[in-house]
C-alpha cells in the first residue's frame, strides 16, 4: 500500500486527475495522537487508513466518490473531477434551466437516463456535495437545491451517502439562521421539470458504455501511478521529495505552519454575503468548534496552539526579556474547523471543544483570550525550544 509520501508523488504526476492531497493539512500527519478520522469514517470501500503520522490510500480500492474530500475539515484531500468550481458551475447551469431551482443527481440516477443532462448537475455520489457547496449556490441566486440519489440501500457508495442527511440539515439550519428562504431537499425521484423526455435527452450523446468508462478513468489512472511508484520504491530508485517533517517544522515561537482550509473559508465568505444571523441563534455543527479552557488548571504550555492547523488558537508573547514569554492564548471561532487537535494535544486535558455554536460569533473577529493561572513548571514545553 502506498505511503503518504508515495501518494504525494502520485498526485503530483496525475495533476488534474481525481484527488489532490496536501499532507501538511492533515491533522494526523501533524500529530500522531490526533483523534480525527473523518476521511476513514466516510470511505465506503475502506481505501483509507491512518496509522501514526501516516495517511495511506489504496488507489485500487478507491471508488472516487469524493466523500473523504467533503468530510476533511482542513482540505487535506481535495477532489478534482469534478472540482468545487465545476460542481458550482453545474448547479448554476441547472438553476438557469429550471427557473432558479437547481437539481443535482448522483451518477447512478444519471445512468438510468431519467434526468435531462442539460438541466441537472451530476456528481459521482451525493457525498461529493458539502455544506459550503449548497450555501454557496444560494448566495449566487439559486432559490432551492434538490439532490436526487435514488436507492442508496443497494449502491456501492451507500456508506458514504448516509452522511448526506447531516449535510442537508446543517445547510438548512445555516440558511434559516441567516434569514434565507432557500431550502435544500434530498429526494429519491427526479423532479418532473428536470426529467428526460427521451434516452437521448438523458444521455446528452454519451453512450452507457462511455458513461461508465469515463467514470472509472481517474481511478484507473491513480491505480496505475500507485503501482509505478511502489515498484520504484522497491527497486530503490531515488526520487525528489520534500520531507513531511521539514514541511511541518516549528518556527521560532514553537508553532507549526498554518494551512488554508479552502472549503471552510469559502463558507465563511458566503455567510458574510448573506448578512447577519438571527440574534441569539445557536447551531449544532461539525463545521466550527468552540474552544473552552479551564484556566485555573492551564499551565500555558502552548501545545494546543503549536499544533492548531488553522491558527484559530494563537500564542501571545510578552517581549523584552532574554526570550519572549508566552502570556496568553487567543481563540477565533471563525478559523476553527473542529478537527479537535488542540483537545488531543492538551497535556493536562483542560481544553475542551464544543459543537454548540453561537452563530453571532462565527463572523466575529474579536478573539477570546485565555490566561493560564496554574504556575508553569520549570522546563516546560516552551522552555524546551520545541
MARVO-764250 format. One line per field, with one value per residue (C-alpha): chain; residue number from 1; x, y, z. Coordinates in steps of 0.2 Angstrom, whole numbers, plus 5000, padded with zeros to 4 digits. Layout:
% residues N
ch = A / ...
i = NUM / ...
c1 = X / ...
c2 = Y / ...
c3 = Z / ...
This chain:
% residues 386
ch = A / A / A / A / A / A / A / A / A / A / A / A / A / A / A / A / A / A / A / A / A / A / A / A / A / A / A / A / A / A / A / A / A / A / A / A / A / A / A / A / A / A / A / A / A / A / A / A / A / A / A / A / A / A / A / A / A / A / A / A / A / A / A / A / A / A / A / A / A / A / A / A / A / A / A / A / A / A / A / A / A / A / A / A / A / A / A / A / A / A / A / A / A / A / A / A / A / A / A / A / A / A / A / A / A / A / A / A / A / A / A / A / A / A / A / A / A / A / A / A / A / A / A / A / A / A / A / A / A / A / A / A / A / A / A / A / A / A / A / A / A / A / A / A / A / A / A / A / A / A / A / A / A / A / A / A / A / A / A / A / A / A / A / A / A / A / A / A / A / A / A / A / A / A / A / A / A / A / A / A / A / A / A / A / A / A / A / A / A / A / A / A / A / A / A / A / A / A / A / A / A / A / A / A / A / A / A / A / A / A / A / A / A / A / A / A / A / A / A / A / A / A / A / A / A / A / A / A / A / A / A / A / A / A / A / A / A / A / A / A / A / A / A / A / A / A / A / A / A / A / A / A / A / A / A / A / A / A / A / A / A / A / A / A / A / A / A / A / A / A / A / A / A / A / A / A / A / A / A / A / A / A / A / A / A / A / A / A / A / A / A / A / A / A / A / A / A / A / A / A / A / A / A / A / A / A / A / A / A / A / A / A / A / A / A / A / A / A / A / A / A / A / A / A / A / A / A / A / A / A / A / A / A / A / A / A / A / A / A / A / A / A / A / A / A / A / A / A / A / A / A / A / A / A / A / A / A / A / A / A / A / A / A / A / A / A / A / A / A / A / A / A / A / A / A / A / A / A / A / A / A / A / A / A / A / A
i = 1 / 2 / 3 / 4 / 5 / 6 / 7 / 8 / 9 / 10 / 11 / 12 / 13 / 14 / 15 / 16 / 17 / 18 / 19 / 20 / 21 / 22 / 23 / 24 / 25 / 26 / 27 / 28 / 29 / 30 / 31 / 32 / 33 / 34 / 35 / 36 / 37 / 38 / 39 / 40 / 41 / 42 / 43 / 44 / 45 / 46 / 47 / 48 / 49 / 50 / 51 / 52 / 53 / 54 / 55 / 56 / 57 / 58 / 59 / 60 / 61 / 62 / 63 / 64 / 65 / 66 / 67 / 68 / 69 / 70 / 71 / 72 / 73 / 74 / 75 / 76 / 77 / 78 / 79 / 80 / 81 / 82 / 83 / 84 / 85 / 86 / 87 / 88 / 89 / 90 / 91 / 92 / 93 / 94 / 95 / 96 / 97 / 98 / 99 / 100 / 101 / 102 / 103 / 104 / 105 / 106 / 107 / 108 / 109 / 110 / 111 / 112 / 113 / 114 / 115 / 116 / 117 / 118 / 119 / 120 / 121 / 122 / 123 / 124 / 125 / 126 / 127 / 128 / 129 / 130 / 131 / 132 / 133 / 134 / 135 / 136 / 137 / 138 / 139 / 140 / 141 / 142 / 143 / 144 / 145 / 146 / 147 / 148 / 149 / 150 / 151 / 152 / 153 / 154 / 155 / 156 / 157 / 158 / 159 / 160 / 161 / 162 / 163 / 164 / 165 / 166 / 167 / 168 / 169 / 170 / 171 / 172 / 173 / 174 / 175 / 176 / 177 / 178 / 179 / 180 / 181 / 182 / 183 / 184 / 185 / 186 / 187 / 188 / 189 / 190 / 191 / 192 / 193 / 194 / 195 / 196 / 197 / 198 / 199 / 200 / 201 / 202 / 203 / 204 / 205 / 206 / 207 / 208 / 209 / 210 / 211 / 212 / 213 / 214 / 215 / 216 / 217 / 218 / 219 / 220 / 221 / 222 / 223 / 224 / 225 / 226 / 227 / 228 / 229 / 230 / 231 / 232 / 233 / 234 / 235 / 236 / 237 / 238 / 239 / 240 / 241 / 242 / 243 / 244 / 245 / 246 / 247 / 248 / 249 / 250 / 251 / 252 / 253 / 254 / 255 / 256 / 257 / 258 / 259 / 260 / 261 / 262 / 263 / 264 / 265 / 266 / 267 / 268 / 269 / 270 / 271 / 272 / 273 / 274 / 275 / 276 / 277 / 278 / 279 / 280 / 281 / 282 / 283 / 284 / 285 / 286 / 287 / 288 / 289 / 290 / 291 / 292 / 293 / 294 / 295 / 296 / 297 / 298 / 299 / 300 / 301 / 302 / 303 / 304 / 305 / 306 / 307 / 308 / 309 / 310 / 311 / 312 / 313 / 314 / 315 / 316 / 317 / 318 / 319 / 320 / 321 / 322 / 323 / 324 / 325 / 326 / 327 / 328 / 329 / 330 / 331 / 332 / 333 / 334 / 335 / 336 / 337 / 338 / 339 / 340 / 341 / 342 / 343 / 344 / 345 / 346 / 347 / 348 / 349 / 350 / 351 / 352 / 353 / 354 / 355 / 356 / 357 / 358 / 359 / 360 / 361 / 362 / 363 / 364 / 365 / 366 / 367 / 368 / 369 / 370 / 371 / 372 / 373 / 374 / 375 / 376 / 377 / 378 / 379 / 380 / 381 / 382 / 383 / 384 / 385 / 386
c1 = 5000 / 5007 / 5013 / 5008 / 5024 / 5021 / 5003 / 5011 / 5021 / 5007 / 4996 / 5010 / 5011 / 4992 / 4990 / 4972 / 4966 / 4954 / 4962 / 4974 / 4982 / 4991 / 5000 / 5004 / 4985 / 4981 / 4980 / 4985 / 5001 / 5004 / 5002 / 5000 / 4989 / 4976 / 4959 / 4952 / 4947 / 4933 / 4940 / 4942 / 4924 / 4916 / 4926 / 4914 / 4927 / 4940 / 4953 / 4960 / 4970 / 4978 / 4992 / 5004 / 5009 / 5004 / 4989 / 4988 / 4977 / 4974 / 4971 / 4964 / 4950 / 4946 / 4929 / 4932 / 4916 / 4924 / 4917 / 4934 / 4937 / 4920 / 4922 / 4940 / 4940 / 4956 / 4955 / 4970 / 4961 / 4953 / 4943 / 4947 / 4935 / 4923 / 4932 / 4922 / 4921 / 4914 / 4901 / 4896 / 4895 / 4884 / 4872 / 4871 / 4868 / 4854 / 4846 / 4846 / 4837 / 4824 / 4820 / 4831 / 4829 / 4844 / 4844 / 4859 / 4859 / 4871 / 4879 / 4868 / 4852 / 4861 / 4865 / 4846 / 4844 / 4830 / 4836 / 4838 / 4858 / 4856 / 4845 / 4854 / 4871 / 4879 / 4891 / 4898 / 4889 / 4879 / 4893 / 4903 / 4892 / 4896 / 4888 / 4898 / 4893 / 4874 / 4875 / 4887 / 4873 / 4860 / 4872 / 4874 / 4855 / 4849 / 4831 / 4832 / 4843 / 4835 / 4848 / 4842 / 4851 / 4839 / 4840 / 4856 / 4852 / 4860 / 4873 / 4891 / 4893 / 4879 / 4890 / 4896 / 4879 / 4872 / 4881 / 4872 / 4857 / 4868 / 4875 / 4857 / 4852 / 4867 / 4865 / 4846 / 4850 / 4863 / 4851 / 4837 / 4848 / 4855 / 4837 / 4837 / 4820 / 4830 / 4830 / 4839 / 4830 / 4835 / 4824 / 4823 / 4815 / 4820 / 4808 / 4796 / 4803 / 4821 / 4815 / 4822 / 4808 / 4819 / 4835 / 4845 / 4840 / 4845 / 4862 / 4867 / 4875 / 4886 / 4883 / 4880 / 4897 / 4905 / 4897 / 4904 / 4921 / 4923 / 4918 / 4931 / 4946 / 4953 / 4953 / 4962 / 4975 / 4978 / 4980 / 4992 / 5003 / 5002 / 5009 / 5023 / 5028 / 5028 / 5039 / 5051 / 5052 / 5055 / 5069 / 5077 / 5075 / 5078 / 5065 / 5065 / 5054 / 5051 / 5050 / 5034 / 5045 / 5053 / 5036 / 5029 / 5045 / 5040 / 5045 / 5054 / 5039 / 5037 / 5022 / 5019 / 5015 / 4996 / 4986 / 4971 / 4956 / 4948 / 4931 / 4929 / 4935 / 4923 / 4908 / 4913 / 4913 / 4896 / 4889 / 4896 / 4887 / 4871 / 4872 / 4870 / 4862 / 4847 / 4851 / 4854 / 4854 / 4864 / 4868 / 4874 / 4888 / 4905 / 4910 / 4916 / 4921 / 4920 / 4936 / 4935 / 4950 / 4950 / 4961 / 4964 / 4972 / 4981 / 5000 / 5000 / 5012 / 5006 / 5004 / 4987 / 4992 / 5008 / 4998 / 4982 / 4982 / 4972 / 4979 / 4962 / 4972 / 4986 / 5000 / 5003 / 5020 / 5027 / 5043 / 5058 / 5067 / 5080 / 5067 / 5048 / 5037 / 5020 / 5007 / 4991 / 4981 / 4969 / 4955 / 4945 / 4930 / 4929 / 4945 / 4941 / 4937 / 4933 / 4947 / 4950 / 4968 / 4970 / 4960 / 4970 / 4987 / 4982 / 4994 / 4983 / 4967 / 4960 / 4955 / 4938 / 4929 / 4911 / 4899 / 4885 / 4890 / 4883 / 4881 / 4884 / 4902 / 4905 / 4909 / 4916 / 4934 / 4937 / 4946 / 4943 / 4958 / 4964 / 4977 / 4984 / 4983 / 4992 / 5011 / 5021 / 5033 / 5051 / 5057 / 5040 / 5037 / 5040 / 5057 / 5062 / 5063 / 5051
c2 = 5000 / 5017 / 5028 / 5046 / 5052 / 5040 / 5047 / 5065 / 5059 / 5050 / 5066 / 5077 / 5065 / 5065 / 5084 / 5086 / 5068 / 5063 / 5068 / 5081 / 5078 / 5091 / 5081 / 5096 / 5100 / 5083 / 5084 / 5066 / 5070 / 5085 / 5074 / 5055 / 5057 / 5067 / 5058 / 5064 / 5050 / 5058 / 5053 / 5035 / 5035 / 5040 / 5030 / 5017 / 5005 / 5005 / 5013 / 5025 / 5020 / 5031 / 5024 / 5035 / 5050 / 5041 / 5043 / 5028 / 5027 / 5010 / 5018 / 5001 / 5001 / 5019 / 5022 / 5041 / 5045 / 5061 / 5058 / 5059 / 5076 / 5083 / 5076 / 5083 / 5098 / 5105 / 5102 / 5090 / 5080 / 5089 / 5081 / 5087 / 5078 / 5087 / 5100 / 5113 / 5126 / 5113 / 5107 / 5126 / 5129 / 5114 / 5119 / 5137 / 5130 / 5119 / 5134 / 5144 / 5130 / 5127 / 5145 / 5146 / 5129 / 5118 / 5099 / 5088 / 5069 / 5055 / 5045 / 5030 / 5041 / 5049 / 5031 / 5027 / 5042 / 5048 / 5066 / 5079 / 5081 / 5099 / 5103 / 5094 / 5094 / 5076 / 5071 / 5054 / 5052 / 5065 / 5064 / 5075 / 5089 / 5099 / 5112 / 5126 / 5120 / 5121 / 5138 / 5145 / 5141 / 5150 / 5165 / 5165 / 5166 / 5148 / 5148 / 5129 / 5114 / 5096 / 5082 / 5065 / 5049 / 5035 / 5019 / 5021 / 5004 / 4994 / 5007 / 5004 / 5022 / 5019 / 5021 / 5037 / 5043 / 5040 / 5056 / 5067 / 5069 / 5078 / 5090 / 5094 / 5098 / 5109 / 5119 / 5122 / 5127 / 5140 / 5146 / 5148 / 5157 / 5169 / 5173 / 5164 / 5157 / 5144 / 5126 / 5110 / 5094 / 5076 / 5066 / 5049 / 5054 / 5067 / 5082 / 5082 / 5098 / 5090 / 5073 / 5067 / 5065 / 5053 / 5042 / 5055 / 5069 / 5058 / 5054 / 5070 / 5060 / 5049 / 5030 / 5020 / 5011 / 5028 / 5035 / 5021 / 5021 / 5040 / 5037 / 5024 / 5033 / 5043 / 5028 / 5018 / 5032 / 5033 / 5014 / 5014 / 5028 / 5019 / 5003 / 5013 / 5022 / 5006 / 4997 / 5012 / 5012 / 4993 / 4994 / 5009 / 5021 / 5039 / 5052 / 5070 / 5073 / 5087 / 5078 / 5080 / 5084 / 5099 / 5105 / 5105 / 5112 / 5123 / 5142 / 5152 / 5153 / 5134 / 5134 / 5123 / 5132 / 5136 / 5130 / 5137 / 5126 / 5131 / 5125 / 5132 / 5149 / 5148 / 5145 / 5160 / 5171 / 5165 / 5168 / 5185 / 5189 / 5183 / 5196 / 5194 / 5179 / 5179 / 5186 / 5173 / 5158 / 5143 / 5129 / 5111 / 5108 / 5100 / 5115 / 5125 / 5121 / 5132 / 5130 / 5132 / 5131 / 5128 / 5142 / 5138 / 5121 / 5128 / 5129 / 5139 / 5127 / 5132 / 5114 / 5117 / 5132 / 5124 / 5110 / 5120 / 5119 / 5135 / 5147 / 5148 / 5146 / 5159 / 5162 / 5180 / 5183 / 5196 / 5204 / 5212 / 5198 / 5186 / 5177 / 5180 / 5173 / 5165 / 5176 / 5171 / 5162 / 5170 / 5160 / 5165 / 5154 / 5159 / 5150 / 5134 / 5119 / 5107 / 5095 / 5093 / 5093 / 5106 / 5095 / 5080 / 5089 / 5097 / 5089 / 5091 / 5088 / 5105 / 5111 / 5106 / 5109 / 5111 / 5109 / 5120 / 5137 / 5154 / 5160 / 5178 / 5173 / 5164 / 5180 / 5189 / 5195 / 5198 / 5184 / 5175 / 5177 / 5163 / 5165 / 5150 / 5153 / 5137 / 5140 / 5134 / 5120 / 5123 / 5115 / 5116 / 5113 / 5131 / 5132 / 5116 / 5127 / 5114
c3 = 5000 / 4995 / 5010 / 5012 / 5003 / 4989 / 4987 / 4986 / 4971 / 4963 / 4964 / 4958 / 4942 / 4939 / 4942 / 4936 / 4940 / 4954 / 4970 / 4977 / 4993 / 5004 / 5018 / 5029 / 5030 / 5038 / 5057 / 5059 / 5050 / 5061 / 5077 / 5078 / 5093 / 5084 / 5085 / 5068 / 5057 / 5046 / 5030 / 5036 / 5044 / 5027 / 5015 / 5008 / 5002 / 5016 / 5004 / 5018 / 5033 / 5046 / 5057 / 5067 / 5056 / 5040 / 5029 / 5017 / 5002 / 4992 / 4975 / 4968 / 4981 / 4979 / 4970 / 4968 / 4977 / 4985 / 5002 / 5010 / 5002 / 5008 / 5026 / 5028 / 5040 / 5034 / 5015 / 5016 / 5002 / 4988 / 4973 / 4956 / 4945 / 4947 / 4957 / 4968 / 4954 / 4942 / 4954 / 4957 / 4939 / 4936 / 4949 / 4942 / 4925 / 4932 / 4941 / 4924 / 4915 / 4929 / 4934 / 4949 / 4956 / 4955 / 4954 / 4957 / 4953 / 4958 / 4944 / 4947 / 4944 / 4929 / 4922 / 4921 / 4909 / 4920 / 4921 / 4907 / 4907 / 4901 / 4916 / 4931 / 4939 / 4940 / 4954 / 4957 / 4974 / 4984 / 4997 / 4985 / 4990 / 5006 / 5016 / 5008 / 4990 / 4995 / 5004 / 4990 / 4977 / 4987 / 4989 / 4970 / 4967 / 4967 / 4975 / 4981 / 4978 / 4976 / 4977 / 4970 / 4974 / 4970 / 4980 / 4991 / 5000 / 4986 / 4980 / 4982 / 4989 / 5002 / 5017 / 5012 / 5006 / 5023 / 5030 / 5017 / 5028 / 5041 / 5027 / 5022 / 5040 / 5043 / 5027 / 5030 / 5048 / 5042 / 5028 / 5040 / 5054 / 5041 / 5035 / 5018 / 5012 / 5001 / 5006 / 5002 / 4999 / 4997 / 4985 / 4978 / 4961 / 4948 / 4949 / 4935 / 4927 / 4926 / 4919 / 4902 / 4889 / 4879 / 4881 / 4871 / 4882 / 4897 / 4890 / 4881 / 4867 / 4879 / 4877 / 4893 / 4890 / 4888 / 4904 / 4915 / 4906 / 4909 / 4927 / 4931 / 4921 / 4935 / 4947 / 4935 / 4932 / 4951 / 4952 / 4938 / 4946 / 4963 / 4955 / 4946 / 4962 / 4973 / 4960 / 4960 / 4979 / 4980 / 4967 / 4977 / 4963 / 4970 / 4968 / 4974 / 4989 / 5002 / 5019 / 5029 / 5044 / 5035 / 5029 / 5047 / 5056 / 5070 / 5069 / 5082 / 5093 / 5093 / 5081 / 5066 / 5049 / 5047 / 5032 / 5022 / 5024 / 5007 / 5009 / 5026 / 5021 / 5006 / 5018 / 5029 / 5013 / 5008 / 5026 / 5026 / 5009 / 5017 / 5031 / 5049 / 5058 / 5069 / 5086 / 5099 / 5086 / 5091 / 5079 / 5082 / 5069 / 5065 / 5054 / 5069 / 5087 / 5102 / 5112 / 5131 / 5143 / 5162 / 5165 / 5184 / 5178 / 5162 / 5163 / 5147 / 5139 / 5122 / 5115 / 5108 / 5098 / 5092 / 5083 / 5078 / 5059 / 5055 / 5068 / 5077 / 5093 / 5093 / 5105 / 5113 / 5120 / 5132 / 5124 / 5132 / 5141 / 5135 / 5126 / 5123 / 5137 / 5132 / 5141 / 5134 / 5120 / 5108 / 5100 / 5085 / 5082 / 5064 / 5060 / 5069 / 5059 / 5074 / 5070 / 5089 / 5088 / 5101 / 5113 / 5109 / 5111 / 5128 / 5141 / 5156 / 5147 / 5152 / 5135 / 5128 / 5111 / 5110 / 5095 / 5100 / 5091 / 5095 / 5077 / 5080 / 5084 / 5068 / 5058 / 5074 / 5073 / 5091 / 5099 / 5116 / 5127 / 5139 / 5153 / 5162 / 5181 / 5186 / 5188 / 5173 / 5178 / 5176 / 5160 / 5151 / 5133 / 5128 / 5138 / 5128 / 5112 / 5104
